[in-house]
């Protein structure tokens, strides 16, 4: 069975750092399959990089009937959702599906995007690890535990944390993960 890597990132990141490109090159060289979204920004930049490599296994995920971007004309997985077209919940449906099918995540994050942060959390909920490239710091952070997630959240400004809490209930989700981790340890 092929390993699948969910690659996503912030919409305002239009150019991939050389370190991210190198990581993607390694994913492709390992013959892993890439699952990527159809949004502008990091998703499309990842698609262009994959296209330029010329030999990548990729599937583009979209909410609704057709992708906004599919640079390489790869296979598409359209995720059906009852949420209003164009709403946060509408686009989140494809992200939830990608977190479900992937084995790992590679996220490219601007320390503000709640969508990217939510993807990291969704993978963690499913006991899957992410490597997050923090664009400002030009560094990778591994997230496979709640503690590592909290360390990642520490990269955010207070304003960005408040926004994330409003949009995705960040603090509740962290507490829920801590509770789940404690339960798992208690019965291990």
C-alpha positions in Angstrom: 0.0 0.0 0.0 1.3 3.4 -1.0 2.1 5.9 1.7 0.0 9.1 1.3 1.1 12.5 2.4 -1.3 15.4 2.9 0.4 18.5 1.7 -1.3 21.8 2.4 -0.6 25.3 3.6 -1.7 28.9 4.1 -3.4 30.6 1.2 -1.2 33.7 1.5 2.0 31.7 0.9 2.5 32.0 -2.8 6.1 30.8 -3.1 7.5 27.6 -1.6 10.7 27.9 0.4 13.6 25.8 -1.0 13.5 23.7 2.2 9.8 22.8 1.5 10.6 22.0 -2.2 13.4 19.7 -1.0 11.0 17.9 1.4 8.4 17.5 -1.5 11.2 16.2 -3.7 12.0 13.6 -1.1 8.3 12.6 -0.9 8.2 12.2 -4.7 11.5 10.3 -4.7 10.1 7.9 -2.1 7.3 7.2 -4.5 4.7 8.4 -1.9 1.4 9.6 -3.1 0.5 13.3 -2.5 -3.0 14.4 -1.6 -3.3 18.1 -2.1 -6.1 20.7 -2.1 -7.3 23.0 -4.8 -7.0 26.4 -3.1 -4.9 29.3 -4.2 -1.7 30.0 -2.4 0.3 27.1 -1.0 -1.9 24.3 -2.5 -1.4 25.7 -6.0 2.3 26.4 -5.4 2.6 22.7 -4.3 0.8 21.6 -7.5 3.1 23.7 -9.6 6.2 22.2 -7.9 4.8 18.6 -8.4 4.0 19.4 -12.1 7.5 20.7 -12.6 8.9 17.5 -11.2 6.9 15.7 -13.9 6.6 12.3 -12.2 4.5 12.7 -9.1 1.6 10.6 -7.9 -1.0 13.1 -6.8 -4.7 13.4 -6.2 -6.4 16.8 -6.0 -9.2 17.1 -3.4 -12.0 19.6 -3.8 -15.3 20.4 -2.1 -18.1 20.3 -4.6 -18.0 19.2 -8.2 -14.8 20.5 -9.7 -11.4 21.8 -8.4 -10.5 25.5 -8.4 -7.0 24.5 -9.4 -5.6 21.3 -10.9 -2.3 22.3 -12.6 -1.3 18.7 -13.5 -4.7 17.5 -14.5 -4.3 14.8 -11.8 -7.1 12.6 -10.6 -9.7 14.5 -8.6 -11.5 13.4 -5.5 -14.6 15.6 -5.1 -16.0 15.7 -1.6 -19.7 16.0 -1.3 -20.9 18.3 1.4 -24.2 19.8 2.5 -22.6 23.0 3.7 -23.2 26.2 1.8 -20.9 26.6 -1.2 -18.0 28.9 -0.5 -18.4 28.7 3.3 -15.6 27.7 5.7 -17.4 24.4 6.4 -17.8 23.7 2.7 -14.0 23.9 2.1 -13.2 22.1 5.4 -15.0 19.0 4.1 -12.2 18.3 1.6 -9.5 18.9 4.3 -11.2 16.4 6.7 -11.2 13.8 3.9 -7.6 14.4 3.1 -6.7 14.0 6.9 -8.7 10.7 6.8 -6.9 9.2 3.8 -3.4 10.4 4.5 -0.7 8.7 6.5 1.2 11.9 7.3 1.0 15.6 6.8 3.4 18.3 5.5 2.0 21.7 6.2 3.3 25.1 5.1 2.2 27.6 7.7 2.2 31.4 8.1 1.5 31.2 11.9 -2.0 32.7 11.2 -3.9 30.4 8.9 -6.6 28.5 10.9 -7.2 26.2 8.0 -3.6 24.9 8.0 -3.6 24.7 11.8 -6.9 22.8 11.7 -5.4 20.3 9.3 -2.5 19.7 11.8 -5.1 19.1 14.6 -7.3 16.8 12.4 -4.3 14.6 11.6 -3.3 14.6 15.3 -6.9 13.6 16.3 -6.4 10.6 13.9 -3.1 9.8 15.6 -1.1 10.9 12.6 2.0 13.1 12.5 2.7 16.3 10.7 5.8 18.1 9.8 5.0 21.9 9.8 7.2 24.4 8.0 6.8 27.6 9.9 7.4 30.1 7.1 8.4 33.0 9.3 11.1 30.9 11.1 12.1 29.0 8.0 12.1 25.9 10.2 10.3 22.6 10.4 8.4 21.5 13.5 7.2 18.0 14.1 3.7 17.6 15.5 2.8 14.1 16.8 1.8 15.0 20.4 -0.4 17.6 22.1 2.7 19.1 23.6 4.2 19.6 20.2 1.0 21.1 19.0 1.1 23.6 21.9 4.7 24.4 21.0 3.6 25.1 17.4 0.7 27.3 18.7 3.4 29.2 20.6 4.6 30.6 17.3 1.3 32.5 16.9 0.8 36.1 18.1 -1.9 36.6 20.8 -4.1 38.2 18.2 -3.8 35.2 15.9 -4.5 32.8 18.8 -7.7 34.7 19.7 -8.8 34.6 16.0 -8.0 30.8 15.8 -10.0 30.2 19.0 -13.0 32.1 17.5 -12.8 30.4 14.2 -11.9 26.8 15.1 -12.3 26.6 18.9 -8.5 26.1 19.2 -8.3 26.0 23.0 -11.3 23.5 23.3 -9.6 21.3 20.6 -6.3 21.3 22.5 -8.1 20.4 25.8 -10.0 17.6 24.0 -6.7 16.2 22.7 -5.2 16.4 26.1 -8.2 14.6 27.6 -7.9 11.9 24.9 -4.2 11.5 25.5 -4.7 11.2 29.2 -7.4 8.5 28.6 -5.1 6.6 26.3 -2.3 6.7 28.9 -4.6 5.6 31.7 -5.7 2.5 29.8 -2.3 1.7 28.2 
